[in-house]
């Protein structure tokens, strides 16, 4: 049970709520101070067009205009983008330890995230976690979002991997089910998931 990875297997990680932790209350407070709106609730306009933003259908200016119900100037847009990136930049230390262990074993690591293109470029230039991954796939750059089957097939083609040779880790049940339907091995990552144990069981099911 000490080994987490298997030769020839790709470990495909989601970012939000897997590598990253949930935003803190003060993160949402900072956005409320900047916008005058409580954007955290699932019913808020922050989430209404988020999937379209993640998929590259909306520019940052168009997305924030849809959130605020008005146009934003360049200065305000830069501030909102900074606050949004900051609140999703808090990392899950447990996942980072697993990534470090997998990297130490020489495991093949890849990333598949629903993320706006501009945020992905920011993280790649400013954060350390992208260096874990030999391949990174971001929805905003691809114009496709999970759980669309096309994005999984694009990743499989890019990795040159058969579905059964990929372990996909994601927090969204719909994304997990779509990957599973294609034949990938999957781990649904919830707050109580012991990711190290889950991967060890897949590496040595006996």
Buried (B, 14 or more C-beta within 10 A) or exposed (E): EEEBBBEEBBBBBBBBBBBBBEBEEEBBEBBEEBBEBEBBEEEBBBEEBBBBBBBBBBBBBBBBBBBBEEEBEEEBBEBBBEBBBBBBBEBBEEBBEBBEBBBEBEBBBBBBBBBBBBBBBBBEEEBEBBEBBEBBBBBBBBEBBBBBEEBBEBBBEEBEBEBEBBBBBBBBEEBBEBBBEBEBBBBBBEEEBEBBEBBBBBBEEE
